[in-house]
């Protein structure tokens, strides 16, 4: 999963990137674009690793991309920057919610301005496509689809809210429309509003249609630089239950409708990320394409059952060890062992 962090000049976007990724913001100011891969926190894999004592423990990962635009609000985004934004799975739009000493913060206006720029970029692509369709050989389905997209965008509606079906989304795959991507509005507030009670108030006051995530970049950046064992006490003093990274990743997984399953053994304990609703065969393909191609069955147990009962044999004795076919829908927290033809 790749999350693009975007925002106007002065929003604190790079500091937030540092807080979410653990990177030092001072080092990032010299870069045009930064990508950091971080592991997805999951207490279940911690517990499974403690149980199996494997040679390797591999966490699921998420990539944060800091797209440096340097653009002021209303000045437009550079085409090369827009191209980089199109490559991500989820957009985190950072807006200023703190006073900078010379003008009042207006996070709602800033968020709406950025969303409008992204929509306008998609509209330009659709309009060019509609114009070309008069000369190109295009199916009736594609013609109807792009005319429908044009109407929606002209009405300032995001394409992700159209309820497009699988065949329509397949036709659009190569275009990487930004208005098909899920969006989180990240409001960067003053240190005095860093606690979760204030954060909830800020989100409610904004009343944005997109999900809103409130944090203080300065506070969270300081926390990210602390050793993990010291973070919990610091967070508690501030009235925050978890780091911004943990809370943001949970929100991102929910928005992208992702779940985790595990493979376990003495050699390796590993977390895998799949779309909610994936079959056992599709999950096998996440491990290796050959496992999906030659799939026979999946041996399954819930990680919660294994951790509660203490051993695989206890899970079997309790009747909670199952054999599943290729159509079984993988559940969050499943432990799978895939059987396949050689």
C-alpha positions as YAML, in Angstrom:
chain: A
units: angstrom
residues:
- id: 1
  name: UNK
  ca: [0.00, 0.00, 0.00]
- id: 2
  name: UNK
  ca: [1.31, 3.44, -0.97]
- id: 3
  name: UNK
  ca: [0.04, 6.60, 0.74]
- id: 4
  name: UNK
  ca: [0.71, 9.95, -0.91]
- id: 5
  name: UNK
  ca: [1.09, 12.90, 1.46]
- id: 6
  name: UNK
  ca: [0.22, 16.14, -0.32]
- id: 7
  name: UNK
  ca: [-0.44, 19.68, 0.81]
- id: 8
  name: UNK
  ca: [0.10, 23.35, 0.12]
- id: 9
  name: UNK
  ca: [3.13, 25.34, 1.16]
- id: 10
  name: UNK
  ca: [3.16, 26.00, 4.90]
- id: 11
  name: UNK
  ca: [0.80, 23.17, 5.84]
- id: 12
  name: UNK
  ca: [3.50, 21.23, 7.70]
- id: 13
  name: UNK
  ca: [3.24, 18.34, 5.27]
- id: 14
  name: UNK
  ca: [6.90, 17.34, 5.47]
- id: 15
  name: UNK
  ca: [6.85, 17.35, 9.27]
- id: 16
  name: UNK
  ca: [3.80, 15.09, 9.17]
- id: 17
  name: UNK
  ca: [5.62, 12.81, 6.74]
- id: 18
  name: UNK
  ca: [8.41, 12.58, 9.28]
- id: 19
  name: UNK
  ca: [5.97, 11.79, 12.08]
- id: 20
  name: UNK
  ca: [4.25, 9.03, 10.11]
- id: 21
  name: UNK
  ca: [7.39, 7.52, 8.62]
- id: 22
  name: UNK
  ca: [9.89, 8.13, 11.42]
- id: 23
  name: UNK
  ca: [12.16, 10.11, 9.08]
- id: 24
  name: UNK
  ca: [13.99, 13.21, 10.28]
- id: 25
  name: UNK
  ca: [12.13, 16.23, 8.81]
- id: 26
  name: UNK
  ca: [15.35, 18.31, 8.69]
- id: 27
  name: UNK
  ca: [16.83, 15.84, 6.21]
- id: 28
  name: UNK
  ca: [13.70, 15.83, 4.06]
- id: 29
  name: UNK
  ca: [13.59, 19.55, 3.30]
- id: 30
  name: UNK
  ca: [16.42, 19.12, 0.79]
- id: 31
  name: UNK
  ca: [14.59, 16.42, -1.18]
- id: 32
  name: UNK
  ca: [11.97, 16.80, -3.92]
- id: 33
  name: UNK
  ca: [10.31, 13.51, -3.07]
- id: 34
  name: UNK
  ca: [10.80, 11.00, -0.30]
- id: 35
  name: UNK
  ca: [9.53, 7.46, 0.09]
- id: 36
  name: UNK
  ca: [9.72, 5.62, 3.38]
- id: 37
  name: UNK
  ca: [8.53, 2.08, 4.04]
- id: 38
  name: UNK
  ca: [7.40, 1.34, 7.58]
- id: 39
  name: UNK
  ca: [6.05, -1.78, 9.17]
- id: 40
  name: UNK
  ca: [2.39, -2.06, 10.11]
- id: 41
  name: UNK
  ca: [2.07, -2.40, 13.91]
- id: 42
  name: UNK
  ca: [0.16, -5.56, 14.84]
- id: 43
  name: UNK
  ca: [0.14, -7.11, 18.32]
- id: 44
  name: UNK
  ca: [-1.00, -10.41, 16.83]
- id: 45
  name: UNK
  ca: [2.21, -10.95, 14.88]
- id: 46
  name: UNK
  ca: [4.21, -9.91, 17.95]
- id: 47
  name: UNK
  ca: [2.45, -12.64, 19.95]
- id: 48
  name: UNK
  ca: [2.80, -15.24, 17.18]
- id: 49
  name: UNK
  ca: [6.49, -14.49, 16.89]
- id: 50
  name: UNK
  ca: [6.90, -14.92, 20.65]
- id: 51
  name: UNK
  ca: [5.13, -18.28, 20.38]
- id: 52
  name: UNK
  ca: [7.08, -19.73, 17.43]
- id: 53
  name: UNK
  ca: [10.45, -18.03, 17.97]
- id: 54
  name: UNK
  ca: [11.09, -18.05, 14.20]
- id: 55
  name: UNK
  ca: [14.31, -17.19, 12.42]
- id: 56
  name: UNK
  ca: [12.50, -14.27, 10.78]
- id: 57
  name: UNK
  ca: [9.46, -12.20, 11.64]
- id: 58
  name: UNK
  ca: [8.13, -10.19, 8.71]
- id: 59
  name: UNK
  ca: [5.52, -7.50, 9.22]
- id: 60
  name: UNK
  ca: [3.18, -6.08, 6.62]
- id: 61
  name: UNK
  ca: [4.49, -2.76, 5.34]
- id: 62
  name: UNK
  ca: [3.12, 0.55, 4.12]
- id: 63
  name: UNK
  ca: [4.89, 3.16, 2.00]
- id: 64
  name: UNK
  ca: [4.56, 6.86, 2.71]
- id: 65
  name: UNK
  ca: [5.35, 9.16, -0.20]
- id: 66
  name: UNK
  ca: [6.08, 12.83, 0.51]
- id: 67
  name: UNK
  ca: [5.26, 14.70, -2.70]
- id: 68
  name: UNK
  ca: [6.94, 18.09, -2.50]
- id: 69
  name: UNK
  ca: [4.78, 20.55, -4.43]
- id: 70
  name: UNK
  ca: [5.80, 23.91, -2.96]
- id: 71
  name: UNK
  ca: [2.56, 25.27, -4.37]
- id: 72
  name: UNK
  ca: [0.61, 28.05, -2.75]
- id: 73
  name: UNK
  ca: [-3.15, 27.69, -2.46]
- id: 74
  name: UNK
  ca: [-4.90, 28.62, -5.70]
- id: 75
  name: UNK
  ca: [-1.69, 28.52, -7.79]
- id: 76
  name: UNK
  ca: [-2.21, 25.05, -9.27]
- id: 77
  name: UNK
  ca: [-0.13, 21.89, -9.08]
- id: 78
  name: UNK
  ca: [2.72, 21.07, -11.42]
- id: 79
  name: UNK
  ca: [2.02, 18.31, -13.96]
- id: 80
  name: UNK
  ca: [4.97, 16.20, -12.81]
- id: 81
  name: UNK
  ca: [3.68, 16.39, -9.23]
- id: 82
  name: UNK
  ca: [0.22, 15.31, -10.37]
- id: 83
  name: UNK
  ca: [1.81, 12.34, -12.13]
- id: 84
  name: UNK
  ca: [3.44, 11.22, -8.88]
- id: 85
  name: UNK
  ca: [0.18, 11.64, -6.99]
- id: 86
  name: UNK
  ca: [-1.57, 9.34, -9.47]
- id: 87
  name: UNK
  ca: [0.72, 6.48, -8.52]
- id: 88
  name: UNK
  ca: [-0.48, 6.17, -4.90]
- id: 89
  name: UNK
  ca: [-3.34, 4.12, -3.45]
- id: 90
  name: UNK
  ca: [-4.58, 6.66, -0.90]
- id: 91
  name: UNK
  ca: [-4.28, 10.44, -0.65]
- id: 92
  name: UNK
  ca: [-3.51, 12.17, 2.63]
- id: 93
  name: UNK
  ca: [-4.29, 15.86, 2.08]
- id: 94
  name: UNK
  ca: [-2.53, 17.94, 4.76]
- id: 95
  name: UNK
  ca: [-4.10, 21.28, 5.67]
- id: 96
  name: UNK
  ca: [-3.01, 23.94, 8.15]
- id: 97
  name: UNK
  ca: [-5.05, 24.17, 11.33]
- id: 98
  name: UNK
  ca: [-2.60, 26.29, 13.31]
- id: 99
  name: UNK
  ca: [-1.76, 30.00, 13.35]
- id: 100
  name: UNK
  ca: [1.38, 30.95, 11.44]
- id: 101
  name: UNK
  ca: [1.48, 34.48, 12.87]
- id: 102
  name: UNK
  ca: [0.29, 36.39, 9.83]
- id: 103
  name: UNK
  ca: [-2.94, 34.88, 8.54]
- id: 104
  name: UNK
  ca: [-5.79, 32.89, 10.02]
- id: 105
  name: UNK
  ca: [-5.95, 29.15, 9.45]
- id: 106
  name: UNK
  ca: [-8.79, 27.99, 7.22]
- id: 107
  name: UNK
  ca: [-8.38, 24.21, 6.91]
- id: 108
  name: UNK
  ca: [-11.77, 23.67, 5.30]
- id: 109
  name: UNK
  ca: [-11.07, 26.13, 2.50]
- id: 110
  name: UNK
  ca: [-7.59, 24.66, 2.02]
- id: 111
  name: UNK
  ca: [-8.93, 21.11, 1.81]
- id: 112
  name: UNK
  ca: [-11.65, 22.06, -0.64]
- id: 113
  name: UNK
  ca: [-9.14, 23.94, -2.81]
- id: 114
  name: UNK
  ca: [-6.84, 20.89, -3.04]
- id: 115
  name: UNK
  ca: [-9.71, 18.52, -3.78]
- id: 116
  name: UNK
  ca: [-10.94, 20.87, -6.50]
- id: 117
  name: UNK
  ca: [-7.49, 20.90, -8.12]
- id: 118
  name: UNK
  ca: [-7.39, 17.10, -8.17]
- id: 119
  name: UNK
  ca: [-10.89, 16.95, -9.65]
- id: 120
  name: UNK
  ca: [-9.98, 19.51, -12.31]
- id: 121
  name: UNK
  ca: [-6.97, 17.44, -13.33]
- id: 122
  name: UNK
  ca: [-9.19, 14.40, -13.87]
- id: 123
  name: UNK
  ca: [-11.73, 16.49, -15.75]
- id: 124
  name: UNK
  ca: [-9.07, 17.63, -18.22]
- id: 125
  name: UNK
  ca: [-8.13, 14.00, -18.95]
- id: 126
  name: UNK
  ca: [-11.76, 12.97, -19.43]
- id: 127
  name: UNK
  ca: [-12.50, 15.94, -21.69]
- id: 128
  name: UNK
  ca: [-9.52, 15.10, -23.92]
- id: 129
  name: UNK
  ca: [-10.65, 11.47, -24.08]
- id: 130
  name: UNK
  ca: [-14.23, 12.46, -25.02]
- id: 131
  name: UNK
  ca: [-12.89, 14.70, -27.77]
- id: 132
  name: UNK
  ca: [-10.67, 11.91, -29.15]
- id: 133
  name: UNK
  ca: [-13.52, 9.42, -29.11]
- id: 134
  name: UNK
  ca: [-15.02, 11.19, -32.14]
- id: 135
  name: UNK
  ca: [-12.06, 9.97, -34.22]
- id: 136
  name: UNK
  ca: [-10.94, 6.81, -32.41]
- id: 137
  name: UNK
  ca: [-12.52, 3.38, -32.64]
- id: 138
  name: UNK
  ca: [-14.05, 3.03, -29.19]
- id: 139
  name: UNK
  ca: [-16.70, 0.60, -27.90]
- id: 140
  name: UNK
  ca: [-20.17, 1.89, -27.12]
- id: 141
  name: UNK
  ca: [-19.61, 0.92, -23.47]
- id: 142
  name: UNK
  ca: [-16.46, 3.05, -23.24]
- id: 143
  name: UNK
  ca: [-18.12, 6.01, -24.96]
- id: 144
  name: UNK
  ca: [-21.08, 5.90, -22.57]
- id: 145
  name: UNK
  ca: [-18.77, 5.52, -19.57]
- id: 146
  name: UNK
  ca: [-16.60, 8.54, -20.38]
- id: 147
  name: UNK
  ca: [-19.60, 10.72, -21.09]
- id: 148
  name: UNK
  ca: [-20.97, 9.69, -17.70]
- id: 149
  name: UNK
  ca: [-17.62, 10.53, -16.07]
- id: 150
  name: UNK
  ca: [-17.64, 13.94, -17.73]
- id: 151
  name: UNK
  ca: [-21.09, 14.73, -16.40]
- id: 152
  name: UNK
  ca: [-20.16, 13.72, -12.85]
- id: 153
  name: UNK
  ca: [-16.94, 15.73, -12.82]
- id: 154
  name: UNK
  ca: [-18.67, 18.80, -14.27]
- id: 155
  name: UNK
  ca: [-21.05, 18.53, -11.31]
- id: 156
  name: UNK
  ca: [-18.00, 18.46, -9.00]
- id: 157
  name: UNK
  ca: [-18.59, 14.86, -7.93]
- id: 158
  name: UNK
  ca: [-15.76, 12.44, -7.29]
- id: 159
  name: UNK
  ca: [-15.66, 9.33, -9.47]
- id: 160
  name: UNK
  ca: [-15.25, 7.04, -6.45]
- id: 161
  name: UNK
  ca: [-18.78, 7.99, -5.39]
- id: 162
  name: UNK
  ca: [-20.37, 6.89, -8.68]
- id: 163
  name: UNK
  ca: [-20.77, 3.22, -7.77]
- id: 164
  name: UNK
  ca: [-18.85, 2.03, -10.84]
- id: 165
  name: UNK
  ca: [-19.00, -1.71, -11.45]
- id: 166
  name: UNK
  ca: [-16.06, -4.09, -12.00]
- id: 167
  name: UNK
  ca: [-16.12, -3.87, -15.79]
- id: 168
  name: UNK
  ca: [-16.18, -0.06, -15.70]
- id: 169
  name: UNK
  ca: [-13.31, 0.11, -13.23]
- id: 170
  name: UNK
  ca: [-11.32, -2.25, -15.44]
- id: 171
  name: UNK
  ca: [-11.76, 0.12, -18.39]
- id: 172
  name: UNK
  ca: [-10.44, 2.97, -16.26]
- id: 173
  name: UNK
  ca: [-7.49, 1.16, -14.70]
- id: 174
  name: UNK
  ca: [-4.78, 2.73, -16.86]
- id: 175
  name: UNK
  ca: [-5.92, 6.30, -16.24]
- id: 176
  name: UNK
  ca: [-5.16, 6.35, -12.49]
- id: 177
  name: UNK
  ca: [-7.86, 8.93, -11.85]
- id: 178
  name: UNK
  ca: [-7.25, 10.75, -8.59]
- id: 179
  name: UNK
  ca: [-10.96, 11.11, -7.86]
- id: 180
  name: UNK
  ca: [-11.20, 7.32, -7.74]
- id: 181
  name: UNK
  ca: [-8.78, 7.23, -4.81]
- id: 182
  name: UNK
  ca: [-9.84, 7.35, -1.16]
- id: 183
  name: UNK
  ca: [-8.87, 10.56, 0.65]
- id: 184
  name: UNK
  ca: [-8.08, 11.42, 4.26]
- id: 185
  name: UNK
  ca: [-7.93, 15.09, 5.24]
- id: 186
  name: UNK
  ca: [-5.07, 15.50, 7.73]
- id: 187
  name: UNK
  ca: [-5.49, 18.65, 9.83]
- id: 188
  name: UNK
  ca: [-2.22, 19.84, 11.32]
- id: 189
  name: UNK
  ca: [-3.12, 21.62, 14.57]
- id: 190
  name: UNK
  ca: [-1.27, 23.51, 17.29]
- id: 191
  name: UNK
  ca: [0.41, 21.63, 20.14]
- id: 192
  name: UNK
  ca: [-2.34, 22.78, 22.51]
- id: 193
  name: UNK
  ca: [-4.89, 20.77, 20.49]
- id: 194
  name: UNK
  ca: [-2.83, 17.59, 20.20]
- id: 195
  name: UNK
  ca: [-4.97, 15.55, 22.61]
- id: 196
  name: UNK
  ca: [-7.72, 13.35, 21.19]
- id: 197
  name: UNK
  ca: [-10.56, 15.29, 22.81]
- id: 198
  name: UNK
  ca: [-9.54, 18.48, 20.98]
- id: 199
  name: UNK
  ca: [-8.95, 16.48, 17.80]
- id: 200
  name: UNK
  ca: [-12.53, 15.22, 17.81]
- id: 201
  name: UNK
  ca: [-13.81, 18.78, 18.25]
- id: 202
  name: UNK
  ca: [-11.73, 20.05, 15.33]
- id: 203
  name: UNK
  ca: [-12.95, 17.29, 13.02]
- id: 204
  name: UNK
  ca: [-16.58, 17.91, 13.97]
- id: 205
  name: UNK
  ca: [-16.31, 21.68, 13.39]
- id: 206
  name: UNK
  ca: [-14.87, 21.25, 9.90]
- id: 207
  name: UNK
  ca: [-17.79, 19.11, 8.73]
- id: 208
  name: UNK
  ca: [-15.93, 17.84, 5.68]
- id: 209
  name: UNK
  ca: [-17.43, 15.02, 3.62]
- id: 210
  name: UNK
  ca: [-14.06, 13.23, 3.54]
- id: 211
  name: UNK
  ca: [-12.73, 11.43, 6.65]
- id: 212
  name: UNK
  ca: [-10.71, 13.80, 8.85]
- id: 213
  name: UNK
  ca: [-7.57, 12.92, 10.80]
- id: 214
  name: UNK
  ca: [-6.34, 15.53, 13.28]
- id: 215
  name: UNK
  ca: [-2.83, 15.70, 14.74]
- id: 216
  name: UNK
  ca: [-0.08, 18.08, 15.77]
- id: 217
  name: UNK
  ca: [2.84, 17.47, 13.42]
- id: 218
  name: UNK
  ca: [5.33, 19.02, 15.83]
- id: 219
  name: UNK
  ca: [4.24, 16.85, 18.76]
- id: 220
  name: UNK
  ca: [4.00, 13.66, 16.73]
- id: 221
  name: UNK
  ca: [7.37, 14.29, 15.09]
- id: 222
  name: UNK
  ca: [8.97, 14.55, 18.55]
- id: 223
  name: UNK
  ca: [7.25, 11.34, 19.62]
- id: 224
  name: UNK
  ca: [8.43, 9.51, 16.49]
- id: 225
  name: UNK
  ca: [12.05, 10.27, 17.42]
- id: 226
  name: UNK
  ca: [11.70, 8.71, 20.89]
- id: 227
  name: UNK
  ca: [12.59, 5.07, 21.65]
- id: 228
  name: UNK
  ca: [9.45, 2.91, 21.48]
- id: 229
  name: UNK
  ca: [9.63, 2.09, 25.19]
- id: 230
  name: UNK
  ca: [9.38, 5.80, 26.05]
- id: 231
  name: UNK
  ca: [6.55, 6.69, 23.69]
- id: 232
  name: UNK
  ca: [3.63, 5.27, 25.71]
- id: 233
  name: UNK
  ca: [4.23, 7.48, 28.78]
- id: 234
  name: UNK
  ca: [4.69, 10.57, 26.63]
- id: 235
  name: UNK
  ca: [1.46, 9.86, 24.76]
- id: 236
  name: UNK
  ca: [-0.48, 9.28, 27.99]
- id: 237
  name: UNK
  ca: [0.63, 12.64, 29.35]
- id: 238
  name: UNK
  ca: [-0.76, 14.28, 26.20]
- id: 239
  name: UNK
  ca: [-4.10, 12.45, 26.27]
- id: 240
  name: UNK
  ca: [-3.29, 10.38, 23.17]
- id: 241
  name: UNK
  ca: [-3.89, 6.61, 23.13]
- id: 242
  name: UNK
  ca: [-1.56, 5.69, 20.24]
- id: 243
  name: UNK
  ca: [0.98, 7.30, 17.94]
- id: 244
  name: UNK
  ca: [-0.20, 9.11, 14.82]
- id: 245
  name: UNK
  ca: [1.42, 6.37, 12.75]
- id: 246
  name: UNK
  ca: [-0.62, 3.62, 14.42]
- id: 247
  name: UNK
  ca: [-3.88, 5.57, 14.24]
- id: 248
  name: UNK
  ca: [-3.31, 6.63, 10.64]
- id: 249
  name: UNK
  ca: [-2.44, 3.11, 9.45]
- id: 250
  name: UNK
  ca: [-5.61, 1.74, 11.06]
- id: 251
  name: UNK
  ca: [-7.62, 4.43, 9.26]
- id: 252
  name: UNK
  ca: [-5.86, 3.69, 5.96]
- id: 253
  name: UNK
  ca: [-6.53, -0.06, 6.21]
- id: 254
  name: UNK
  ca: [-10.19, 0.64, 6.92]
- id: 255
  name: UNK
  ca: [-10.56, 3.07, 4.00]
- id: 256
  name: UNK
  ca: [-8.85, 0.69, 1.55]
- id: 257
  name: UNK
  ca: [-10.81, -2.26, 2.99]
- id: 258
  name: UNK
  ca: [-7.67, -4.28, 3.73]
- id: 259
  name: UNK
  ca: [-7.14, -7.15, 6.16]
- id: 260
  name: UNK
  ca: [-4.16, -9.19, 7.34]
- id: 261
  name: UNK
  ca: [-3.62, -12.94, 7.43]
- id: 262
  name: UNK
  ca: [-0.59, -14.82, 8.71]
- id: 263
  name: UNK
  ca: [1.70, -17.69, 7.85]
- id: 264
  name: UNK
  ca: [3.59, -19.23, 10.77]
- id: 265
  name: UNK
  ca: [6.40, -21.70, 11.39]
- id: 266
  name: UNK
  ca: [9.85, -22.14, 12.89]
- id: 267
  name: UNK
  ca: [11.52, -20.48, 9.91]
- id: 268
  name: UNK
  ca: [9.20, -17.51, 9.50]
- id: 269
  name: UNK
  ca: [6.17, -15.76, 10.95]
- id: 270
  name: UNK
  ca: [4.75, -13.32, 8.44]
- id: 271
  name: UNK
  ca: [1.82, -10.96, 7.96]
- id: 272
  name: UNK
  ca: [0.23, -10.60, 4.53]
- id: 273
  name: UNK
  ca: [-2.15, -7.89, 3.36]
- id: 274
  name: UNK
  ca: [-5.12, -8.62, 1.09]
- id: 275
  name: UNK
  ca: [-8.35, -6.95, 0.11]
- id: 276
  name: UNK
  ca: [-11.29, -7.81, 2.35]
- id: 277
  name: UNK
  ca: [-13.34, -10.45, 0.52]
- id: 278
  name: UNK
  ca: [-10.33, -12.21, -1.02]
- id: 279
  name: UNK
  ca: [-10.68, -15.96, -1.46]
- id: 280
  name: UNK
  ca: [-8.23, -18.50, -0.08]
- id: 281
  name: UNK
  ca: [-6.89, -19.01, -3.60]
- id: 282
  name: UNK
  ca: [-6.37, -15.26, -4.07]
- id: 283
  name: UNK
  ca: [-4.66, -15.07, -0.68]
- id: 284
  name: UNK
  ca: [-2.40, -17.95, -1.74]
- id: 285
  name: UNK
  ca: [-1.44, -15.90, -4.79]
- id: 286
  name: UNK
  ca: [-0.34, -13.09, -2.48]
- id: 287
  name: UNK
  ca: [2.26, -15.51, -1.06]
- id: 288
  name: UNK
  ca: [3.30, -16.88, -4.49]
- id: 289
  name: UNK
  ca: [1.56, -17.05, -7.85]
- id: 290
  name: UNK
  ca: [2.30, -20.78, -8.14]
- id: 291
  name: UNK
  ca: [0.38, -21.45, -4.92]
- id: 292
  name: UNK
  ca: [-2.73, -19.89, -6.44]
- id: 293
  name: UNK
  ca: [-2.23, -21.66, -9.77]
- id: 294
  name: UNK
  ca: [-1.84, -25.12, -8.19]
- id: 295
  name: UNK
  ca: [-4.06, -24.57, -5.15]
- id: 296
  name: UNK
  ca: [-5.52, -27.68, -3.49]
- id: 297
  name: UNK
  ca: [-6.75, -26.46, -0.12]
- id: 298
  name: UNK
  ca: [-5.97, -24.15, 2.77]
- id: 299
  name: UNK
  ca: [-5.43, -25.33, 6.33]
- id: 300
  name: UNK
  ca: [-6.84, -22.58, 8.51]
- id: 301
  name: UNK
  ca: [-7.07, -21.50, 12.12]
- id: 302
  name: UNK
  ca: [-7.83, -18.14, 13.66]
- id: 303
  name: UNK
  ca: [-4.87, -16.42, 15.30]
- id: 304
  name: UNK
  ca: [-7.14, -15.52, 18.22]
- id: 305
  name: UNK
  ca: [-7.88, -19.22, 18.82]
- id: 306
  name: UNK
  ca: [-4.21, -20.19, 18.60]
- id: 307
  name: UNK
  ca: [-3.12, -17.47, 20.99]
- id: 308
  name: UNK
  ca: [-5.92, -18.25, 23.44]
- id: 309
  name: UNK
  ca: [-5.41, -22.03, 23.39]
- id: 310
  name: UNK
  ca: [-1.62, -21.95, 23.28]
- id: 311
  name: UNK
  ca: [-0.73, -24.51, 20.60]
- id: 312
  name: UNK
  ca: [-1.77, -25.90, 17.23]
- id: 313
  name: UNK
  ca: [-2.58, -29.25, 18.80]
- id: 314
  name: UNK
  ca: [-4.95, -27.57, 21.25]
- id: 315
  name: UNK
  ca: [-6.65, -25.79, 18.35]
- id: 316
  name: UNK
  ca: [-7.13, -29.17, 16.61]
- id: 317
  name: UNK
  ca: [-8.47, -30.78, 19.78]
- id: 318
  name: UNK
  ca: [-10.98, -27.95, 20.15]
- id: 319
  name: UNK
  ca: [-12.25, -28.56, 16.61]
- id: 320
  name: UNK
  ca: [-11.15, -25.12, 15.46]
- id: 321
  name: UNK
  ca: [-8.66, -26.28, 12.81]
- id: 322
  name: UNK
  ca: [-10.37, -26.22, 9.40]
- id: 323
  name: UNK
  ca: [-9.73, -27.33, 5.82]
- id: 324
  name: UNK
  ca: [-10.97, -24.78, 3.29]
- id: 325
  name: UNK
  ca: [-11.44, -24.82, -0.47]
- id: 326
  name: UNK
  ca: [-10.41, -22.21, -3.00]
- id: 327
  name: UNK
  ca: [-13.64, -20.22, -2.55]
- id: 328
  name: UNK
  ca: [-13.26, -19.71, 1.20]
- id: 329
  name: UNK
  ca: [-13.24, -15.98, 2.08]
- id: 330
  name: UNK
  ca: [-10.14, -15.13, 4.09]
- id: 331
  name: UNK
  ca: [-10.89, -13.46, 7.42]
- id: 332
  name: UNK
  ca: [-8.80, -10.86, 9.21]
- id: 333
  name: UNK
  ca: [-6.43, -12.68, 11.57]
- id: 334
  name: UNK
  ca: [-6.58, -16.05, 9.79]
- id: 335
  name: UNK
  ca: [-3.50, -18.26, 9.86]
- id: 336
  name: UNK
  ca: [-3.26, -20.12, 6.55]
- id: 337
  name: UNK
  ca: [-1.13, -23.00, 5.38]
- id: 338
  name: UNK
  ca: [-1.57, -23.52, 1.64]
- id: 339
  name: UNK
  ca: [-1.44, -26.97, 0.11]
- id: 340
  name: UNK
  ca: [-0.66, -27.01, -3.60]
- id: 341
  name: UNK
  ca: [0.51, -29.41, -6.32]
- id: 342
  name: UNK
  ca: [4.22, -29.28, -6.96]
...
